[in-house]
């Protein structure tokens, strides 16, 4: 898998460890027992295009015209928003992005593995997605909003951006009612493993 190989053999030990775990389908969380790797039986997949199943309601489509997008220009703010600690972002139930995990994400951003995709409205950061990119796979860790439809705009914008850049997989990890309204669907762990391996061999960059 030449596309993801530089991350799997990265000289930084933490970056290498995380990349290898994610390449096997794991992801990071802190449920109060320290930062650990987790996995789930079913994975939530975001279609990259409307033809592929991404659902954009008519009213939402009109609202999307007011958003613009950037990549990796405000990582710390997106991370704070995902923690519910950015002014205007709703508080979060629980704190699975702990201080320790926040430090890890910051380190992974410094080495180039972790990224922020940002949605702006009227020049203000209005929503965003935090995630890791490996080859042609983007694993979305969390998202947030500060205005109505901010997180939906960020996720839809991310899907379009990834498609245009040659990515084949946008993994939202765990399904929820909010995601399902956008056409996000679940696949089995075996199916996910197959898709992930294909994506890891895909040459794509943000």
N, C-alpha and C positions, 0 to 999 in steps of 0.2 A: 504494500500500500504506500507508494512513494509520496502521495499528496500529504498524508498525515505523518509520515515517517519522521520528519524533523522534530515533531513534538514528542513522539514516542521515544526518541533518542536525545532529547534536549539536554544540554549540559547542566541546567538547573535541576536539582533533584526533585523539588516539589512540583515544578511544572511537568517533569517527566512522569512522576507518580500519578498526578491527576489525569494527564492525557491518556496514560495506559488504562487507568480505571474507567474513564469515560468511553474509551474504545471498546471496552467489554460490557458497556451498558449501564455502568454505575453512575451515580451522581452524588454530590455533596449536600449534606444537611446537618444541622445541629438541633436535635430535639431535646436538648437539655442535658445530654450525656457527653457533650463534646462533639467536635466535628467528626463525622463518620461518612463512609460511603454507603449508599442505599441503592436498592433496585426495586422495581415493581413488576408484577406479572403482566400488566397491560400498559402500553405507552400511548400517550396522546400525541397525535400527529397533526400538524397544521398544513393544509394544502397550500401550495405555493401560488396557485392561480385559481381564478374563478372556474376555468374549464376543468381544473382538477378537483373542484369541490369547495373552494373557499367561498363562503357566503357573505355577501355585503348587501345588507338591506338598503332599500331605496333612500330612506331618510339618513342612514349612516353615510351612504355614498355622497349625498349632498354636503354633509358635514366634513367629509374628508378633504374637500377642496380647500379648506382653511388651514390645513396642516402642511408643514414642510419637515424634512427629515435630515438628520446628520448621523454620522457614525463616529463614536469615540472622541467627541469633543467635550463631553461633560460627564465622564464616567463616575466620578465621585458623587455628583448630584443624583444620577440615576440609581446608584447603589443606595444612597440615603432615601430616595423615594421608595425603593423596594423594601426598605426597612420601616417605612412609615415615619421617617424622621425628617423629611423635607417639608418645609412650610407649604401647606396647601394639599399635601398628600394625606389620604385617610390613614388613621392608625391601623396597625396590623394586629390580628389575633395571634398571640404567640410571637416568638422571636427566633425563628429558625435560622435567620441570618444573624448570628451572634457576633459579638465583637471579634472573636477568633476567626469566624468564617469571613467577616468583612476584611480582615487583614489578609486572609488567603486570596480572596477575590482581587484585592488591590495588588498583591504580588503577581498574580496571574495576568492582570492587566499590564503591569510593567513589563512582563516577559512576552506579551503579545497573544496570550491564549484566551483571555477573557475580554469581552467587548461590551460596549453600550450602544444601543440603537435608540435614537432620540427623536421624539415628535415635538415640534414647536408650533405654537399658535400665537400670532401677533408678536413674534419674536421671543416669546417666553417658553421655557421648557414645560410642556404640558403632559407628557407621558413618556414612557420608555420601557425598554426590554433589556435585561441583563442576561448575558449568555456566554457560552464558550463555542469557539469555532474550531473544528477539526476536519481538514479536507473539505468535502462538500456537505458536511453536517454542521448545523447550528443547534446547540442544545440550549434552549431557553430556560434559565434558572428562575426568573421572576420578572414581573412587570408591575407598573404602577401608573396612576393618573393623577393629575391635578385639576383637570377640567373634564366635563362630560365627554365621553368617547375618547379620552386621551390614550388609554391603554389599548383600546381597540384600534385606534389609528396607528399606534406604534407597531402593533402586531401585524396589521394588514400591510403597513408600509414596509416592515421587515420582510414579510413574505415576498412582496414584489421585488425588493432589492436583492434578496437571495436568489430568486429566480433569474434575474438579469445578470447575476454574477456567476452563474453556473452551479449553484448549490442544488442538491437533490433532496435534502432532508431538513425539515424544521421540526424539532422535537420539543413539545411543550410538557413532556414528562407525565403529568397527572391531569386527567380530564376533570372539568368542573362545568356547571351549568353556563357560566359566563363564556367559556371557550366553545361550548357546543353550539351556541348561537352563531358562531362564525364558520361552522362546518368542520370544526376539529373533531376527529374520530379516533377511536382506539384500535390498536393492533396488538397481537399476541407478542410475547417476549421473543419467540422464535422468528416471527416475521420481522420484528424490530431488529434483531441481530443480523438478519440477511440484508435489510435495507441499510443498516449502519455500516456494514462491511463494504457495501457498494459505495456509500458516500465517502468513507475514509479513503478510498482509492481515487476519488474525484478531485481534480485539480481546480480549486476555486479559492478566491480571496475576497474579503470584504472590501 
